[in-house]
Amino acid sequence: MEQKVCLHCNKELIGRADKKFCDKQCRNDYNNTQNVTTNNYIRKVNRIIKKNRNILEELTPKRQIH
Ligand SMILES: [Zn+2]
């Protein structure tokens, strides 16, 4: 029999074979962790985009608006 562990806390899982977490709390915590990772990634990308925009602004002649 294959031993499965919780995706969040790595504790051994007892019960149904398709279980991925020990309980609802572990599943919630795991999902929250995933969101934090995504947010960090978005922040990182935003920072790069902002930097690129600054570089482009420096290289592009100012538009005549008035
Ligand atoms: Zn767990």
N, CA, C, O and the ligand as a Tripos MOL2 file, in Angstrom:
@<TRIPOS>MOLECULE
protein
  265   263    67     0     0
PROTEIN
NO_CHARGES

@<TRIPOS>ATOM
      1 N           0.8320   -1.2020    0.0000 N.3       1 MET1
      2 CA          0.0000    0.0000    0.0000 C.3       1 MET1
      3 C           0.8710    1.2580    0.0000 C.2       1 MET1
      4 O           1.8340    1.3660    0.7600 O.2       1 MET1
      5 N           0.5180    2.1840   -0.8510 N.am      2 GLU2
      6 CA          1.2960    3.4130   -0.9780 C.3       2 GLU2
      7 C           0.9790    4.3710    0.1670 C.2       2 GLU2
      8 O          -0.1840    4.6280    0.4810 O.2       2 GLU2
      9 N           2.0360    4.8920    0.7810 N.am      3 GLN3
     10 CA          1.8430    5.8390    1.8790 C.3       3 GLN3
     11 C           1.7540    7.2610    1.3350 C.2       3 GLN3
     12 O           2.6700    7.7550    0.6780 O.2       3 GLN3
     13 N           0.6150    7.9090    1.6300 N.am      4 LYS4
     14 CA          0.4520    9.2830    1.1510 C.3       4 LYS4
     15 C           0.6680   10.2520    2.2940 C.2       4 LYS4
     16 O           0.3850    9.9420    3.4510 O.2       4 LYS4
     17 N           1.1760   11.4390    1.9540 N.am      5 VAL5
     18 CA          1.3780   12.4570    2.9780 C.3       5 VAL5
     19 C           0.6230   13.7310    2.6060 C.2       5 VAL5
     20 O           0.3600   14.0070    1.4350 O.2       5 VAL5
     21 N           0.2890   14.4860    3.6270 N.am      6 CYS6
     22 CA         -0.4310   15.7540    3.4520 C.3       6 CYS6
     23 C           0.4380   16.7280    2.6550 C.2       6 CYS6
     24 O           1.6260   16.8780    2.9380 O.2       6 CYS6
     25 N          -0.1560   17.3900    1.6600 N.am      7 LEU7
     26 CA          0.5950   18.3260    0.8280 C.3       7 LEU7
     27 C           1.0450   19.5420    1.6210 C.2       7 LEU7
     28 O           1.9950   20.2230    1.2350 O.2       7 LEU7
     29 N           0.3620   19.8190    2.7390 N.am      8 HIS8
     30 CA          0.7050   21.0080    3.5190 C.3       8 HIS8
     31 C           1.7090   20.7030    4.6210 C.2       8 HIS8
     32 O           2.7510   21.3540    4.6970 O.2       8 HIS8
     33 N           1.4190   19.7230    5.4810 N.am      9 CYS9
     34 CA          2.2760   19.4990    6.6460 C.3       9 CYS9
     35 C           3.0990   18.2170    6.5360 C.2       9 CYS9
     36 O           3.8790   17.9070    7.4370 O.2       9 CYS9
     37 N           2.9340   17.4680    5.4410 N.am     10 ASN10
     38 CA          3.7150   16.2450    5.2000 C.3      10 ASN10
     39 C           3.4580   15.1380    6.2150 C.2      10 ASN10
     40 O           4.2660   14.2200    6.3540 O.2      10 ASN10
     41 N           2.3430   15.2240    6.9190 N.am     11 LYS11
     42 CA          1.9740   14.1700    7.8570 C.3      11 LYS11
     43 C           1.3760   13.0100    7.0710 C.2      11 LYS11
     44 O           0.7730   13.2140    6.0170 O.2      11 LYS11
     45 N           1.5430   11.7900    7.5860 N.am     12 GLU12
     46 CA          0.9820   10.6290    6.9150 C.3      12 GLU12
     47 C          -0.5290   10.7250    6.8680 C.2      12 GLU12
     48 O          -1.1680   11.1210    7.8430 O.2      12 GLU12
     49 N          -1.1000   10.3550    5.7170 N.am     13 LEU13
     50 CA         -2.5490   10.4180    5.5700 C.3      13 LEU13
     51 C          -3.1500    9.0380    5.7670 C.2      13 LEU13
     52 O          -2.6920    8.0490    5.1950 O.2      13 LEU13
     53 N          -4.1800    8.9990    6.5880 N.am     14 ILE14
     54 CA         -4.8930    7.7460    6.8130 C.3      14 ILE14
     55 C          -6.3080    7.9160    6.2770 C.2      14 ILE14
     56 O          -6.9730    8.9150    6.5500 O.2      14 ILE14
     57 N          -6.7600    6.9230    5.5070 N.am     15 GLY15
     58 CA         -8.1210    7.0090    5.0070 C.3      15 GLY15
     59 C          -8.1740    6.8900    3.5040 C.2      15 GLY15
     60 O          -7.4260    6.1040    2.9220 O.2      15 GLY15
     61 N          -9.0410    7.6520    2.8590 N.am     16 ARG16
     62 CA         -9.2370    7.5480    1.4170 C.3      16 ARG16
     63 C          -7.9380    7.7730    0.6560 C.2      16 ARG16
     64 O          -7.0830    8.5590    1.0640 O.2      16 ARG16
     65 N          -7.8140    7.0670   -0.4530 N.am     17 ALA17
     66 CA         -6.5820    7.1130   -1.2340 C.3      17 ALA17
     67 C          -6.4460    8.4380   -1.9660 C.2      17 ALA17
     68 O          -5.3320    8.8520   -2.2880 O.2      17 ALA17
     69 N          -7.5870    9.1250   -2.2400 N.am     18 ASP18
     70 CA         -7.5110   10.3610   -3.0050 C.3      18 ASP18
     71 C          -7.3730   11.5940   -2.1050 C.2      18 ASP18
     72 O          -7.4620   12.7340   -2.5610 O.2      18 ASP18
     73 N          -7.1520   11.3270   -0.8050 N.am     19 LYS19
     74 CA         -6.9750   12.4450    0.1170 C.3      19 LYS19
     75 C          -5.6440   13.1370   -0.1260 C.2      19 LYS19
     76 O          -4.6370   12.4830   -0.3990 O.2      19 LYS19
     77 N          -5.6410   14.4610   -0.0270 N.am     20 LYS20
     78 CA         -4.3970   15.2050   -0.2290 C.3      20 LYS20
     79 C          -3.9730   15.9580    1.0190 C.2      20 LYS20
     80 O          -2.8110   16.3350    1.1680 O.2      20 LYS20
     81 N          -4.9450   16.1750    1.9300 N.am     21 PHE21
     82 CA         -4.6490   16.9230    3.1590 C.3      21 PHE21
     83 C          -5.2670   16.1990    4.3510 C.2      21 PHE21
     84 O          -6.2270   15.4460    4.1930 O.2      21 PHE21
     85 N          -4.7070   16.4320    5.5650 N.am     22 CYS22
     86 CA         -5.2750   15.7700    6.7400 C.3      22 CYS22
     87 C          -6.6580   16.3050    7.0640 C.2      22 CYS22
     88 O          -7.5430   15.5410    7.4510 O.2      22 CYS22
     89 N          -6.8570   17.6070    6.9100 N.am     23 ASP23
     90 CA         -8.1660   18.1750    7.2280 C.3      23 ASP23
     91 C          -8.3750   19.4720    6.4550 C.2      23 ASP23
     92 O          -7.5350   19.9000    5.6620 O.2      23 ASP23
     93 N          -9.5380   20.0820    6.7220 N.am     24 LYS24
     94 CA         -9.8900   21.3160    6.0320 C.3      24 LYS24
     95 C          -8.8730   22.4130    6.3170 C.2      24 LYS24
     96 O          -8.5280   23.1960    5.4320 O.2      24 LYS24
     97 N          -8.3910   22.4660    7.5710 N.am     25 GLN25
     98 CA         -7.4450   23.5090    7.9650 C.3      25 GLN25
     99 C          -6.1710   23.4350    7.1310 C.2      25 GLN25
    100 O          -5.6640   24.4510    6.6560 O.2      25 GLN25
    101 N          -5.6660   22.2200    6.9640 N.am     26 CYS26
    102 CA         -4.4520   22.0360    6.1690 C.3      26 CYS26
    103 C          -4.6900   22.4570    4.7180 C.2      26 CYS26
    104 O          -3.8280   23.0720    4.0900 O.2      26 CYS26
    105 N          -5.8700   22.1180    4.1960 N.am     27 ARG27
    106 CA         -6.1730   22.4820    2.8090 C.3      27 ARG27
    107 C          -6.2390   23.9960    2.6720 C.2      27 ARG27
    108 O          -5.7110   24.5580    1.7130 O.2      27 ARG27
    109 N          -6.8900   24.6650    3.6350 N.am     28 ASN28
    110 CA         -6.9800   26.1270    3.5990 C.3      28 ASN28
    111 C          -5.6010   26.7620    3.6830 C.2      28 ASN28
    112 O          -5.2740   27.6630    2.9100 O.2      28 ASN28
    113 N          -4.7910   26.2840    4.6340 N.am     29 ASP29
    114 CA         -3.4460   26.8360    4.7960 C.3      29 ASP29
    115 C          -2.6340   26.6590    3.5190 C.2      29 ASP29
    116 O          -1.9060   27.5560    3.0930 O.2      29 ASP29
    117 N          -2.7790   25.4810    2.9220 N.am     30 TYR30
    118 CA         -2.0340   25.2050    1.6930 C.3      30 TYR30
    119 C          -2.4530   26.1700    0.5870 C.2      30 TYR30
    120 O          -1.6100   26.7360   -0.1090 O.2      30 TYR30
    121 N          -3.7610   26.3500    0.4350 N.am     31 ASN31
    122 CA         -4.2600   27.2660   -0.5910 C.3      31 ASN31
    123 C          -3.8110   28.6960   -0.3240 C.2      31 ASN31
    124 O          -3.4850   29.4290   -1.2580 O.2      31 ASN31
    125 N          -3.7930   29.1010    0.9510 N.am     32 ASN32
    126 CA         -3.3210   30.4400    1.2940 C.3      32 ASN32
    127 C          -1.8630   30.6180    0.9120 C.2      32 ASN32
    128 O          -1.4640   31.6640    0.3980 O.2      32 ASN32
    129 N          -1.0740   29.5840    1.1690 N.am     33 THR33
    130 CA          0.3420   29.6330    0.8100 C.3      33 THR33
    131 C           0.4940   29.8150   -0.6980 C.2      33 THR33
    132 O           1.3380   30.5850   -1.1580 O.2      33 THR33
    133 N          -0.3330   29.0980   -1.4620 N.am     34 GLN34
    134 CA         -0.2710   29.2170   -2.9140 C.3      34 GLN34
    135 C          -0.5750   30.6420   -3.3480 C.2      34 GLN34
    136 O           0.0790   31.1790   -4.2420 O.2      34 GLN34
    137 N          -1.5830   31.2610   -2.7040 N.am     35 ASN35
    138 CA         -1.9370   32.6380   -3.0540 C.3      35 ASN35
    139 C          -0.8050   33.5970   -2.7560 C.2      35 ASN35
    140 O          -0.5250   34.5010   -3.5420 O.2      35 ASN35
    141 N          -0.1470   33.3990   -1.6110 N.am     36 VAL36
    142 CA          0.9690   34.2690   -1.2440 C.3      36 VAL36
    143 C           2.0600   34.1760   -2.2960 C.2      36 VAL36
    144 O           2.6380   35.1870   -2.6950 O.2      36 VAL36
    145 N           2.3420   32.9500   -2.7460 N.am     37 THR37
    146 CA          3.3560   32.7560   -3.7720 C.3      37 THR37
    147 C           2.9730   33.5010   -5.0360 C.2      37 THR37
    148 O           3.8150   34.1550   -5.6510 O.2      37 THR37
    149 N           1.7010   33.4100   -5.4360 N.am     38 THR38
    150 CA          1.2370   34.0930   -6.6370 C.3      38 THR38
    151 C           1.3770   35.5970   -6.4750 C.2      38 THR38
    152 O           1.8270   36.2830   -7.3930 O.2      38 THR38
    153 N           0.9880   36.1220   -5.2910 N.am     39 ASN39
    154 CA          1.0840   37.5590   -5.0620 C.3      39 ASN39
    155 C           2.5260   38.0330   -5.1270 C.2      39 ASN39
    156 O           2.8110   39.0830   -5.7010 O.2      39 ASN39
    157 N           3.4290   37.2690   -4.5440 N.am     40 ASN40
    158 CA          4.8430   37.6200   -4.6030 C.3      40 ASN40
    159 C           5.3220   37.6640   -6.0460 C.2      40 ASN40
    160 O           6.0900   38.5440   -6.4340 O.2      40 ASN40
    161 N           4.8540   36.6930   -6.8380 N.am     41 TYR41
    162 CA          5.2450   36.6230   -8.2400 C.3      41 TYR41
    163 C           4.7390   37.8550   -8.9940 C.2      41 TYR41
    164 O           5.4640   38.4590   -9.7840 O.2      41 TYR41
    165 N           3.4550   38.2200   -8.7270 N.am     42 ILE42
    166 CA          2.8670   39.3800   -9.3970 C.3      42 ILE42
    167 C           3.6220   40.6470   -9.0130 C.2      42 ILE42
    168 O           3.9010   41.5020   -9.8540 O.2      42 ILE42
    169 N           3.9520   40.7510   -7.7110 N.am     43 ARG43
    170 CA          4.7100   41.9230   -7.2550 C.3      43 ARG43
    171 C           6.0450   42.0230   -7.9820 C.2      43 ARG43
    172 O           6.4650   43.1000   -8.4040 O.2      43 ARG43
    173 N           6.6930   40.8860   -8.1160 N.am     44 LYS44
    174 CA          7.9900   40.8400   -8.7690 C.3      44 LYS44
    175 C           7.8670   41.2900  -10.2320 C.2      44 LYS44
    176 O           8.6730   42.0800  -10.7230 O.2      44 LYS44
    177 N           6.8370   40.7680  -10.9150 N.am     45 VAL45
    178 CA          6.6240   41.1180  -12.3220 C.3      45 VAL45
    179 C           6.2980   42.6040  -12.4360 C.2      45 VAL45
    180 O           6.8060   43.2830  -13.3290 O.2      45 VAL45
    181 N           5.4520   43.1160  -11.5360 N.am     46 ASN46
    182 CA          5.0900   44.5280  -11.5740 C.3      46 ASN46
    183 C           6.3200   45.4150  -11.4300 C.2      46 ASN46
    184 O           6.4450   46.4410  -12.0980 O.2      46 ASN46
    185 N           7.2260   45.0030  -10.5460 N.am     47 ARG47
    186 CA          8.4460   45.7700  -10.3310 C.3      47 ARG47
    187 C           9.2730   45.8300  -11.6180 C.2      47 ARG47
    188 O           9.8240   46.8750  -11.9640 O.2      47 ARG47
    189 N           9.3510   44.7140  -12.3110 N.am     48 ILE48
    190 CA         10.1260   44.6430  -13.5480 C.3      48 ILE48
    191 C           9.4720   45.5180  -14.6140 C.2      48 ILE48
    192 O          10.1560   46.2340  -15.3460 O.2      48 ILE48
    193 N           8.1260   45.4550  -14.6950 N.am     49 ILE49
    194 CA          7.4030   46.2600  -15.6860 C.3      49 ILE49
    195 C           7.6190   47.7370  -15.4170 C.2      49 ILE49
    196 O           7.8300   48.5160  -16.3470 O.2      49 ILE49
    197 N           7.5680   48.1300  -14.1420 N.am     50 LYS50
    198 CA          7.7560   49.5230  -13.7730 C.3      50 LYS50
    199 C           9.1530   49.9970  -14.1870 C.2      50 LYS50
    200 O           9.3250   51.0950  -14.7170 O.2      50 LYS50
    201 N          10.1270   49.1510  -13.9340 N.am     51 LYS51
    202 CA         11.5020   49.4800  -14.2770 C.3      51 LYS51
    203 C          11.6340   49.6580  -15.7930 C.2      51 LYS51
    204 O          12.2680   50.6000  -16.2690 O.2      51 LYS51
    205 N          11.0200   48.7310  -16.5400 N.am     52 ASN52
    206 CA         11.0600   48.8060  -18.0010 C.3      52 ASN52
    207 C          10.4050   50.0960  -18.4930 C.2      52 ASN52
    208 O          10.8840   50.7200  -19.4390 O.2      52 ASN52
    209 N           9.3080   50.4900  -17.8450 N.am     53 ARG53
    210 CA          8.6080   51.6970  -18.2580 C.3      53 ARG53
    211 C           9.4930   52.9250  -18.0370 C.2      53 ARG53
    212 O           9.5290   53.8380  -18.8620 O.2      53 ARG53
    213 N          10.2050   52.9280  -16.9100 N.am     54 ASN54
    214 CA         11.1120   54.0420  -16.6350 C.3      54 ASN54
    215 C          12.1950   54.1290  -17.6980 C.2      54 ASN54
    216 O          12.5380   55.2170  -18.1580 O.2      54 ASN54
    217 N          12.7260   52.9880  -18.0810 N.am     55 ILE55
    218 CA         13.7760   52.9480  -19.1020 C.3      55 ILE55
    219 C          13.2210   53.4690  -20.4250 C.2      55 ILE55
    220 O          13.8700   54.2580  -21.1130 O.2      55 ILE55
    221 N          12.0090   53.0200  -20.7760 N.am     56 LEU56
    222 CA         11.3950   53.4550  -22.0260 C.3      56 LEU56
    223 C          11.1250   54.9560  -22.0100 C.2      56 LEU56
    224 O          11.2960   55.6360  -23.0220 O.2      56 LEU56
    225 N          10.7000   55.4680  -20.8490 N.am     57 GLU57
    226 CA         10.4390   56.8980  -20.7440 C.3      57 GLU57
    227 C          11.7100   57.7120  -20.9770 C.2      57 GLU57
    228 O          11.6810   58.7720  -21.6010 O.2      57 GLU57
    229 N          12.8050   57.2000  -20.4700 N.am     58 GLU58
    230 CA         14.0720   57.8940  -20.6490 C.3      58 GLU58
    231 C          14.4970   57.8920  -22.1050 C.2      58 GLU58
    232 O          15.0990   58.8510  -22.5880 O.2      58 GLU58
    233 N          14.1810   56.8160  -22.7970 N.am     59 LEU59
    234 CA         14.6300   56.6620  -24.1790 C.3      59 LEU59
    235 C          13.6800   57.3250  -25.1750 C.2      59 LEU59
    236 O          14.0710   57.6280  -26.3020 O.2      59 LEU59
    237 N          12.4230   57.5520  -24.7540 N.am     60 THR60
    238 CA         11.4320   58.1140  -25.6680 C.3      60 THR60
    239 C          11.3650   59.6230  -25.4890 C.2      60 THR60
    240 O          11.2860   60.1050  -24.3590 O.2      60 THR60
    241 N          11.3950   60.3680  -26.5690 N.am     61 PRO61
    242 CA         11.2430   61.8280  -26.4570 C.3      61 PRO61
    243 C           9.8780   62.1810  -25.8910 C.2      61 PRO61
    244 O           8.8770   61.5500  -26.2320 O.2      61 PRO61
    245 N           9.8370   63.1760  -25.0370 N.am     62 LYS62
    246 CA          8.5740   63.5620  -24.3940 C.3      62 LYS62
    247 C           7.5480   63.9960  -25.4490 C.2      62 LYS62
    248 O           7.8580   64.7430  -26.3770 O.2      62 LYS62
    249 N           6.3260   63.5050  -25.2760 N.am     63 ARG63
    250 CA          5.2580   63.8490  -26.1970 C.3      63 ARG63
    251 C           4.8120   65.2950  -25.9660 C.2      63 ARG63
    252 O           4.8000   65.7670  -24.8290 O.2      63 ARG63
    253 N           4.4550   65.9750  -27.0120 N.am     64 GLN64
    254 CA          3.9530   67.3440  -26.8950 C.3      64 GLN64
    255 C           2.4450   67.2720  -26.7040 C.2      64 GLN64
    256 O           1.6990   66.9950  -27.6430 O.2      64 GLN64
    257 N           2.0050   67.5260  -25.4660 N.am     65 ILE65
    258 CA          0.5830   67.4040  -25.1710 C.3      65 ILE65
    259 C          -0.1110   68.7480  -25.3490 C.2      65 ILE65
    260 O          -1.2230   68.8060  -25.8740 O.2      65 ILE65
    261 N           0.5330   69.8280  -24.9170 N.am     66 HIS66
    262 CA         -0.1450   71.1350  -24.9610 C.3      66 HIS66
    263 C           0.1190   71.8320  -26.2860 C.2      66 HIS66
    264 O          -0.3670   72.9410  -26.5080 O.2      66 HIS66
    265 ZN         -1.7520   18.2990    7.0710 Zn       67 ZN67
@<TRIPOS>BOND
     1     1     2 1
     2     2     3 1
     3     3     4 2
     4     3     5 am
     5     5     6 1
     6     6     7 1
     7     7     8 2
     8     7     9 am
     9     9    10 1
    10    10    11 1
    11    11    12 2
    12    11    13 am
    13    13    14 1
    14    14    15 1
    15    15    16 2
    16    15    17 am
    17    17    18 1
    18    18    19 1
    19    19    20 2
    20    19    21 am
    21    21    22 1
    22    22    23 1
    23    23    24 2
    24    23    25 am
    25    25    26 1
    26    26    27 1
    27    27    28 2
    28    27    29 am
    29    29    30 1
    30    30    31 1
    31    31    32 2
    32    31    33 am
    33    33    34 1
    34    34    35 1
    35    35    36 2
    36    35    37 am
    37    37    38 1
    38    38    39 1
    39    39    40 2
    40    39    41 am
    41    41    42 1
    42    42    43 1
    43    43    44 2
    44    43    45 am
    45    45    46 1
    46    46    47 1
    47    47    48 2
    48    47    49 am
    49    49    50 1
    50    50    51 1
    51    51    52 2
    52    51    53 am
    53    53    54 1
    54    54    55 1
    55    55    56 2
    56    55    57 am
    57    57    58 1
    58    58    59 1
    59    59    60 2
    60    59    61 am
    61    61    62 1
    62    62    63 1
    63    63    64 2
    64    63    65 am
    65    65    66 1
    66    66    67 1
    67    67    68 2
    68    67    69 am
    69    69    70 1
    70    70    71 1
    71    71    72 2
    72    71    73 am
    73    73    74 1
    74    74    75 1
    75    75    76 2
    76    75    77 am
    77    77    78 1
    78    78    79 1
    79    79    80 2
    80    79    81 am
    81    81    82 1
    82    82    83 1
    83    83    84 2
    84    83    85 am
    85    85    86 1
    86    86    87 1
    87    87    88 2
    88    87    89 am
    89    89    90 1
    90    90    91 1
    91    91    92 2
    92    91    93 am
    93    93    94 1
    94    94    95 1
    95    95    96 2
    96    95    97 am
    97    97    98 1
    98    98    99 1
    99    99   100 2
   100    99   101 am
   101   101   102 1
   102   102   103 1
   103   103   104 2
   104   103   105 am
   105   105   106 1
   106   106   107 1
   107   107   108 2
   108   107   109 am
   109   109   110 1
   110   110   111 1
   111   111   112 2
   112   111   113 am
   113   113   114 1
   114   114   115 1
   115   115   116 2
   116   115   117 am
   117   117   118 1
   118   118   119 1
   119   119   120 2
   120   119   121 am
   121   121   122 1
   122   122   123 1
   123   123   124 2
   124   123   125 am
   125   125   126 1
   126   126   127 1
   127   127   128 2
   128   127   129 am
   129   129   130 1
   130   130   131 1
   131   131   132 2
   132   131   133 am
   133   133   134 1
   134   134   135 1
   135   135   136 2
   136   135   137 am
   137   137   138 1
   138   138   139 1
   139   139   140 2
   140   139   141 am
   141   141   142 1
   142   142   143 1
   143   143   144 2
   144   143   145 am
   145   145   146 1
   146   146   147 1
   147   147   148 2
   148   147   149 am
   149   149   150 1
   150   150   151 1
   151   151   152 2
   152   151   153 am
   153   153   154 1
   154   154   155 1
   155   155   156 2
   156   155   157 am
   157   157   158 1
   158   158   159 1
   159   159   160 2
   160   159   161 am
   161   161   162 1
   162   162   163 1
   163   163   164 2
   164   163   165 am
   165   165   166 1
   166   166   167 1
   167   167   168 2
   168   167   169 am
   169   169   170 1
   170   170   171 1
   171   171   172 2
   172   171   173 am
   173   173   174 1
   174   174   175 1
   175   175   176 2
   176   175   177 am
   177   177   178 1
   178   178   179 1
   179   179   180 2
   180   179   181 am
   181   181   182 1
   182   182   183 1
   183   183   184 2
   184   183   185 am
   185   185   186 1
   186   186   187 1
   187   187   188 2
   188   187   189 am
   189   189   190 1
   190   190   191 1
   191   191   192 2
   192   191   193 am
   193   193   194 1
   194   194   195 1
   195   195   196 2
   196   195   197 am
   197   197   198 1
   198   198   199 1
   199   199   200 2
   200   199   201 am
   201   201   202 1
   202   202   203 1
   203   203   204 2
   204   203   205 am
   205   205   206 1
   206   206   207 1
   207   207   208 2
   208   207   209 am
   209   209   210 1
   210   210   211 1
   211   211   212 2
   212   211   213 am
   213   213   214 1
   214   214   215 1
   215   215   216 2
   216   215   217 am
   217   217   218 1
   218   218   219 1
   219   219   220 2
   220   219   221 am
   221   221   222 1
   222   222   223 1
   223   223   224 2
   224   223   225 am
   225   225   226 1
   226   226   227 1
   227   227   228 2
   228   227   229 am
   229   229   230 1
   230   230   231 1
   231   231   232 2
   232   231   233 am
   233   233   234 1
   234   234   235 1
   235   235   236 2
   236   235   237 am
   237   237   238 1
   238   238   239 1
   239   239   240 2
   240   239   241 am
   241   241   242 1
   242   242   243 1
   243   243   244 2
   244   243   245 am
   245   245   246 1
   246   246   247 1
   247   247   248 2
   248   247   249 am
   249   249   250 1
   250   250   251 1
   251   251   252 2
   252   251   253 am
   253   253   254 1
   254   254   255 1
   255   255   256 2
   256   255   257 am
   257   257   258 1
   258   258   259 1
   259   259   260 2
   260   259   261 am
   261   261   262 1
   262   262   263 1
   263   263   264 2
@<TRIPOS>SUBSTRUCTURE
     1 MET1         2 RESIDUE 1 A MET
     2 GLU2         6 RESIDUE 1 A GLU
     3 GLN3        10 RESIDUE 1 A GLN
     4 LYS4        14 RESIDUE 1 A LYS
     5 VAL5        18 RESIDUE 1 A VAL
     6 CYS6        22 RESIDUE 1 A CYS
     7 LEU7        26 RESIDUE 1 A LEU
     8 HIS8        30 RESIDUE 1 A HIS
     9 CYS9        34 RESIDUE 1 A CYS
    10 ASN10       38 RESIDUE 1 A ASN
    11 LYS11       42 RESIDUE 1 A LYS
    12 GLU12       46 RESIDUE 1 A GLU
    13 LEU13       50 RESIDUE 1 A LEU
    14 ILE14       54 RESIDUE 1 A ILE
    15 GLY15       58 RESIDUE 1 A GLY
    16 ARG16       62 RESIDUE 1 A ARG
    17 ALA17       66 RESIDUE 1 A ALA
    18 ASP18       70 RESIDUE 1 A ASP
    19 LYS19       74 RESIDUE 1 A LYS
    20 LYS20       78 RESIDUE 1 A LYS
    21 PHE21       82 RESIDUE 1 A PHE
    22 CYS22       86 RESIDUE 1 A CYS
    23 ASP23       90 RESIDUE 1 A ASP
    24 LYS24       94 RESIDUE 1 A LYS
    25 GLN25       98 RESIDUE 1 A GLN
    26 CYS26      102 RESIDUE 1 A CYS
    27 ARG27      106 RESIDUE 1 A ARG
    28 ASN28      110 RESIDUE 1 A ASN
    29 ASP29      114 RESIDUE 1 A ASP
    30 TYR30      118 RESIDUE 1 A TYR
    31 ASN31      122 RESIDUE 1 A ASN
    32 ASN32      126 RESIDUE 1 A ASN
    33 THR33      130 RESIDUE 1 A THR
    34 GLN34      134 RESIDUE 1 A GLN
    35 ASN35      138 RESIDUE 1 A ASN
    36 VAL36      142 RESIDUE 1 A VAL
    37 THR37      146 RESIDUE 1 A THR
    38 THR38      150 RESIDUE 1 A THR
    39 ASN39      154 RESIDUE 1 A ASN
    40 ASN40      158 RESIDUE 1 A ASN
    41 TYR41      162 RESIDUE 1 A TYR
    42 ILE42      166 RESIDUE 1 A ILE
    43 ARG43      170 RESIDUE 1 A ARG
    44 LYS44      174 RESIDUE 1 A LYS
    45 VAL45      178 RESIDUE 1 A VAL
    46 ASN46      182 RESIDUE 1 A ASN
    47 ARG47      186 RESIDUE 1 A ARG
    48 ILE48      190 RESIDUE 1 A ILE
    49 ILE49      194 RESIDUE 1 A ILE
    50 LYS50      198 RESIDUE 1 A LYS
    51 LYS51      202 RESIDUE 1 A LYS
    52 ASN52      206 RESIDUE 1 A ASN
    53 ARG53      210 RESIDUE 1 A ARG
    54 ASN54      214 RESIDUE 1 A ASN
    55 ILE55      218 RESIDUE 1 A ILE
    56 LEU56      222 RESIDUE 1 A LEU
    57 GLU57      226 RESIDUE 1 A GLU
    58 GLU58      230 RESIDUE 1 A GLU
    59 LEU59      234 RESIDUE 1 A LEU
    60 THR60      238 RESIDUE 1 A THR
    61 PRO61      242 RESIDUE 1 A PRO
    62 LYS62      246 RESIDUE 1 A LYS
    63 ARG63      250 RESIDUE 1 A ARG
    64 GLN64      254 RESIDUE 1 A GLN
    65 ILE65      258 RESIDUE 1 A ILE
    66 HIS66      262 RESIDUE 1 A HIS
    67 ZN67       265 GROUP 0 **** ****
